[in-house]
Amino acid sequence: MKVLDLRQSDTKCGSNSPALSIMRFWLSEGGNQEIEIIALKGLQADQVEMWAEAMKEKGVKILSKSDEGDKIVYKVYLP
């Protein structure tokens, strides 16, 4: 399973925002697969969830979410 670790990204809006990082990863790695996204609790995790909700009609699904201390690990299906 491919992993996208957002913890090193800038948490602000802009070209390194979690949503854009996920979109770039999706475009470069392709769809029809499950990936793991690691996000810091708080703003990054909120942005991952908002992105997944916004992309739900495209077929994106959060399959699981686990709280691991200071981070949240998501398993996400990218269509």
Secondary structure, DSSP 8 states (H G I E B T S, - for coil): -EEEEGGGS--SSSTTSHHHHHHHHHHHH-SSEEEEEEEETTHHHHHHHHHHHHTGGGT-EEEEEEEETTEEEEEEEE-
